[in-house]
Amino acid sequence: MVETTVLYPGTGRLVDVPGIPTRFLVEARLTQGRFSVVEHRLEARTLAAPLHTHRLEDEFGYVLEGTVTALVGGETIEAGPGSMLFKPRDVPHTFWSGDTPARILEIIAPSGFEGFFVDVASQFRPDTPGDDESMGIALVELGRKYAVDFDLPSVAELALRHGLRV
C-alpha cells in the first residue's frame, strides 16, 4: 500500500541537532529507502559538520534561504536561494551558512543517513556536556555506524579561516 502524505508548513518530525535544528520531510519508509529529505536551519556563520566523506549515499542540498558555502572535493562553492549543491559519495565535503541564517533541504539517496541526525540529537544534548575529545570519539563512532569518515581537525581550521561557529 502506498502512503500519501502532505507536510504543511511547520509540520514534520523535528530533531534537535545541536546548533542545526533538523526537520524530516520525506522519510525512508515513504520511498522504500530510495531517498529521504531533511531540512536544516543554520544560524549565521555556522559550520554544519566537520569535513566528511559518505561511503553509501549522495547528498543534494537545495538552498531555500540565505547563502550556503560548501567545500566539495577541495572546491569552495557559494550558493544562494534556488541553488542546488551536489555532494557525491566518496568526495569529502562540508558546508556553512553566510552572514545571515540559512535554510537548506538535503536530499539523501539512498536513504539511511538521516538516522545519523536522530543519533546525534540523542547523544549530544545540552544536558549531557562532554569535552571535545569525548565528543569527537562519539562522532567518529557514529561515523562508523553510518559509513561516514569525519576529518575532525578540519573543524578548527574551517572555523578560523571562515569565521564560523561550530
Number of C-alpha atoms within 10 A of each C-alpha: 3 7 7 6 8 9 11 8 6 8 11 17 13 15 18 16 21 17 15 21 17 25 21 21 19 21 21 20 12 14 14 12 14 14 22 24 20 21 23 21 21 24 20 18 22 25 27 23 17 23 22 20 24 21 14 17 21 21 22 17 24 21 22 19 20 19 23 32 18 23 17 20 15 10 8 12 12 15 19 17 15 11 16 16 21 16 23 19 17 16 15 20 24 21 23 26 27 23 14 14 17 23 23 27 22 23 22 25 20 17 23 17 23 20 13 17 21 15 14 17 18 15 17 17 13 10 6 8 11 12 7 9 10 11 14 16 12 15 22 18 15 19 18 12 11 18 16 23 20 23 16 17 11 15 20 13 13 20 17 11 9 13 14 20 18 17
